[in-house]
Amino acid sequence: MDVGAADFARCLPCLRDRVGRAAFLGLDMEFTGLHSAFSQNNQPSLFDSPAERYQKVRQSVQRFTITQLGLAIFSEENSNKYLVHSYNFFLFPSTLGVTDAELTLSASSIQFLSHYGFDFNKFLKDGIPYMNELQEKILSQRLLEGSWKVCSALNMDVVKKAIDEVTCWIAAAKEGDTVILQDLSDSQMLDVQLVLRQALQNVWTQPLGDNEVMVKKVSPQRRRLLESSSHDSCRKELILTSARGFTNLFQIIVKAKKPLVGHNMLMDLCHLHDKFYNPLPESYEEFKRNIHHLFPVLIDTKTVTKSIWKNYQFPRVSNLLEVYEVLCSSDLNPMDPTCPVIALASDSARYAEKKSPHEAAYDAFLCGSVLLKSAHLLLCRLTEIFLGKIFPADTPLPWLSMSEVGHGWMKGRSTRSYSLFVALILGDFQTTNSFCSPIDLSMSFVFCMITNITLSCRSLSIATGGTLRM
């Protein structure tokens, strides 16, 4: 489902509800560029240290922006069925009272997006605004000082025209007279009202339907009374909510603390931090602390699938769509009653009928699906593990205390299905290391735990020699 600026405010309450009820969230982004050529030696290298890789990504994130963000919301319908709502959010930097953003485009990235049918008109004309906390602080200060600044060149022309029209009208107007300004966009309506109120102390403005603003001549006493009204459309909190745009949803996601699933997601995480939270810090260690505070459970499906290469006949593919197709293969991952059912909601049904690679909502859906199918692949092999092909039958299972994890989203879930995974997880994932990602990969075991898939009764009777402590 595509969501632009015109629809976002209407969709936000439903999104808040769905995120709150989600089992986990899939994430993907498209950008105006990947690796900045502005600085020398900025291309990623296999020999980069974690800090070096972060610095290279940081330079790119500071120059490029997000064109499209995909969010796939996976909700449990029952113990083994997931319903997916997948959204494409077209984003465009806010031009509302903040420093005008500079956009950098990489020719190869724009060509790539064009090849896959990206809608640039939607991005430019209907992109949802956003801002980080530093930008919001600057905007809030300007609102308190009454020093509103029109940053959009398009809005500047409209504001000048409105000032001329109102100035000519007010000279002959009587108190209580009104004039209607027409054909204004949402951002123009706000800019016009704030500039007129700032320039003329004897007018009041009020938005009407159909992109119109009413300007009324009032006394200074009446003006002060209207400014204190809770019905004023230009109240500071309403302006900040409008200027935040997509950041409102980002804050909902952060507050929900749901597991966040991506594929090769270092750059995604850096953009999340920079565009919606705060400018990226210089320190790699500080960035990691911030990200883990915002998103306690991060799961990178590229790391997960690479980790299972060692023990399973898994073709060594890294492209997200190829990984998904391999995991859907009946030879590798046979269908059986334990296989999770992934159903797309009606607003996302087109992804069941047609592949849409590099469309953010589709790739976000693939990320979550790869997670579930990887968990099922491991589940199918656990019977062999517990029958002694990897661990001798009399080997005590090294149960892990859930107090070591301590994430609120785990509360209330069955311990039985989770306990089955621990032996394999500790052996396969805890020692995994990848300096290409800031994620603490000792947490990779979580991807098995968020599913409610269960083994057969026979496997359960063999495996459940202990329990996880909540």
N, C-alpha and C positions, 0 to 999 in steps of 0.2 A: 504494500500500500504506500503510495507516494504522499508525503506531507510537506506542504510549503508554508510560507508565512501566513497566507490567507486562511489556512485551516488549523494552524497549530494551536491557538488558544482554545478552539472548540474541542480539539482532540485531547488536550492535556488532562482533564479529569479522568477520562477513560484510561489513558496511559498510566496515570498514577495508580489506579485500581489494579490494572493488569500487572504492573511491575511488583506491586505489593503481594500479589498472589502467585508470582512466578516461582518455579523451581530453580531456574537459572536463566541467564541472559546471554545470547550470542551477540557479538559485536564485530563490525567491519567498517572500514572507511575508505573513501577515495580522496585523492589529494591533487592539488595543482602541480605538485612536483615531489620527488622522492629524495634525491641527493643533490645538494646545492653545489654548483660549480663555482660559486663565488670565492670560496677558499680553496687553496691547493691541498692535495692529499685528503680530500673529504670523502672519497669512495670507501665503503666498508671493506675491511680485509679480514681474512681468516686469522691473521696474527694480531688483531686488535685485542687489547685488554678490555675488560668490562667498562672501565672509566673512559678509555679511548673511544670505544664504540659509542658510548653515551654522548661524548662531546661532538662527534660527527653528526649523530642524529639530532642533537640539540640545535646545531647550526642550521640544519635543513628545516626543522620545525619552526624556527624563528622567521624563516623566509617564506615558506609555503603555507597554504591554508587548506582546510577541509572543504571539499565540494559537496560531499554526500556522506552521511553517517547511517549505517544500517543497524537496526536493533531488532533482534529476534527474541520474542518473549515466549519461553517454553513453560507451559503450565501443565501440571499433572491432572489428567481427567480421571484416572484411576491408578492402581498400583503399577501398571505397565503401559500406560498410554499417555502421550504428551500432545497437547494442542499448541500450535505455533501461530502467533501473530507476528508477522515480519514487516517492519516499516523502513521506508526510505525517507530520511530527513534531508532535504536540500538546505544547505547552510550558506550564509553570507555574512561577513563581519558587520557588526552594528555601525550605523552612521549617525546614531542618535546622541548628539551632545558629547561625543568623545573624540579623541584625536583620530583623524582620518586614517584608516588602515591602508597600508600599501600591499598590493597583491603581486606576488611573483609567480610567473608561469614557466614551467619547463616545457619546451616544445615537444619533447618525446612523450611526456605524460599527457599533454592535451591531445596529441595524436592518438595515444593509446585509448583514452576515454572516448574520443570520437569514434574510433573503430568499434567499440563495444556499445555504441548508441547512446552515450550520455547526453542528457538534455541540458545543454548549456543555457538556454533561455530560462528554464526553470531555476537554475542555479543563480543567474544574474537578476532575474525579475521577481522571483518569489522565494528567494533564499531566506531562511529563518535567521534573524539576528542572534548574536550571542556576545557575551563579554565575560572576562574573568574578574576576580575579586578586586584586583588593583584598578581596573577600568571602572568598575562599579563605584569604588571609593571616590575616584575623580569626578564621576558624573554626579554622585550624591553631593559632593562639596559644591559643585557648580549650581546645583538646584538650591542649596541653602543660601548661596551668595547672590542668587538671582542673575548669574552671569551666563545665561544660556548661549550656546554657540551652535550655529547651523553648519554642519560639516559637509552635507551633501550638496554638490554643485547644482543638481537638479532641483532640490528643495530651496536653494538660495534664490533662484530665479522666481519661484512661486511665492516665496516670502516677500521679496521685493515688490512684486505685483500686488500682493495683499495689503502691504503697508501703504502703498500709493493709493489704493482704492479706499481704504479705511480713513486715511488722512484727509482725502478730499471730501468724504462723506461726513466726517465728524464735525467739521467746521460749521456746518449748517444744521446738524442734528440736535434734537432736544433730548433731555433726559428720558429714557425709556424707549427711544427709537432704536430700531434694529436694522442690520444689513446682513445678507446671506452671502458667504463665500462658497463657491461651488467647485466641483471637479478636483477634489483633493484626495490624495492617497492617505493611508493611515499615518505614515510618518510625517507627511506634509501637514496634516491636521494638527499634529502635536507641535511641530516647529512653528506654524503660524500662530497658534494660540499663545505659546510661551513668549515669542518675540513681541507680539502685540501687547500682551500684559506687561511685559518688561518696559516697553517703550511708552505706553499710554496708561496713565493711572486712572483715567475716567472711562475705561471700557471693561466689559466682561465678555468672556467667550464661552460658548457651549457647543459641543459637537451635536450634529443632527444626523439623521439617517442619510443614506445615499451620498456619502463623502462630502458632506456640507458642514460648515461651521457658522453659527450665528454669532454676530458681534453686536453687543448692546451697550448703549451709552448709559453710564450709571454715575452716581455721586461717589466720592472717595469713601464716605461712611458705608454706603451700600457695598462697595467693592470689598472692604475689609470683612464685612459680614459674610459675603459669599465665599471669600477665601477660606474661612473657617468651617465651611459646610462639609459634611461627610459625602455629599453628592458631587463634589468638584471632580471632574474627570482628569484634571491636571495635578491631583495630589501627588506628592513625592513618591509614595509607595506604589501607586499605580504606574507612574512613569518608569520607575526602576523595574517593576515586574515586566512591563512591555519591552524595555531595553535589554533585559536579561535574555528574553526569548528562549532559545534552546537550553540555556544554562539552568532554567527552572526544572527541566526534565533531568539534566545531569545531577542536580542536587537531590531530586527524588531517588535516582538510582543509587547515589552515594549513601543516602539515609537508609535505603532498603537493605544494603549489605548482602545482596544476592551474589552467588558465584558468577563471575564474568568470564566468558569463554571467547577466545579469539584465535587467530592463526598467524604465527610470526608477529606478535602483537607489540613489540617494543615501540615502534613508531606510533601505533595507535595510542598507547598509554602516554607517550610524550605529548601528543597533540591534545589528549584529554586534559592533562595537567596544564598545559600552556594556554589553551583556548578557553577553558571553563573554570579552572581553579586559580592558578597563579602563574606568572612567567616561570619558565623552567629555571631552577637554580643551577649555579655553576657546579656545585658538588654532586657527583653521582650518588654518594651515600645519602645525601639529603633528599634527592629525588626518590630513591628507593623507600626511605621512611615515609615520605608523603604519599606515595602510591599505595603502599601497604596499609596506610591509615585510611585512605579513601576506599580501597577495594581489598579487603582482607583475603578474599579467595579469588585468585587469578589462575586460569587454566589455559595454557597455550597448546592447541591441538597439534601444532607442528612438533613440539617437544614430545608430546604424548605418543604420536605415531612413530617418531624416530626411536623412542624408547622400546616399543614393542617389536621393532625389527629383529632384535636379538634372539627372541624366543619363538617367533612365529614366521610362517612363510608369507611375509608381507612384502610386496614389491616396493622397491625404494623410490617412491614418488614423493614429491614435496608440494606440488601444486594442489591447492585446496580441492578443486573439483575432481582431480585424479584420485586424491586420497579418499574422497567420498565414494567414488565409483568402485574403487578397490574394496572398500569396506562393505559395499552393497553386494559384492560378488557372492553368489551362493557357494562357490568352491571354498572361499576363505571364511565366510561368516554365514553359515547355513541358517535358514529361517526355521524357527521352532517356537513353541509356546512361550519361551522366555524372551524372545526377541521383542524389543520395545517397539510399540506402534507410534509412529510420528505422523500426526494428521495436521495438515495446513488449514487454518481458518479460512472462511469464505473470502475475506479481504486479501488473502495471500495465495489463493488457490492457483493462480497462474504459474507459480513456481513448481507445482506438481505436473504441469503440462509441458513446460518449456524451460530449458536451461537458460540461465541469464548470468553467465560468469562476469565478474567484476561489476555487477550491480550490487551495491552495498547490502541491501536487504536480503538478497539471494545468498550472498556469501556469508552473512550473519546466520542465516538459516542452516547453511552447510556446516558452519563451525559447531553449532549445537548438535546437529545430526551426527557429525563425526565423533563428538564426545560420547553420545549414547551408543553408537555402533562399536566404538572402541571398547567401551565397558562391556558390551555384549560379547565381543570377541574374547575378552579375558574371561568372562563368565563361562563361556563354552569350554575353555581350556582348564578351568579350575578343577573339574572332575578328575582329569588326568593327574593334576598336581596332588590332590588329596588322596588319590588312589596309590600314590607312592612313586610315580614316575619321576618326580623331582624331589619331593621330600619323602623319606622313609615313613611308613605308616605309624611308627612309634615315636616320631619326632614331635616334641611339644611345640605348639604353634606360638610364635612370639606376639601375643596380643598387645595391642597398643592402647594406652589410656587416652580417652577422648579429652581429658583435661589438658593434654599437650596441644590440642587443636583449639578448643575454646571458642568456637564460632557459634553465635546465637542461632544461625539458620539450621544447625544440626538438631536443635532441641525438638523432641517430640517424634523423631523418626525411629523406625524399628532398628534395634541393634543387631538383629539376626542377619539381615541382608548385608550389613556392613562388615561384620566380623569375618565373613567369608573371604574378604579380599586382602586381609592384612599381611599374611605370610608372603604372598606374591608381591605385594606393594613394597614391603620393606626390602625385598631382594632386588626388585627391578628399578625403583624410582628414587629411593632415598639417597643413593650415591650418584644419581644423575647430575651432570654439571654442564651448563652451557653459558658461555660468557656473552652470547648474543642477546640475552634477555635479562632484565632486572629481576625476574620472578624468582622467588625462593623455590627451587624445584623440589625441595624435600616435601613441598605441599602438593606435588603432582598426584599423590595418591587420592586426593579428594575427588577426582573425577569419577572414580568408581563408587564413591560413597553417596553421591547425590542421586543415584538411580535406585529404584525400588525393585529392580529385577531380582528374582530369587532363583536359586538352584532347585533341582528336583529333590524330593524327599530323601532319596538315597544319598545324594551329595550332602544334604543338610545333616544327616545323621552321622556322616563321617567327619564333617568339617566343624560342627559346632561344639568343640571341646572347651570353649571359653567364651567370654563375652566382652564387649567393649564397655568400659565404664563411662557413663555420661556425666 
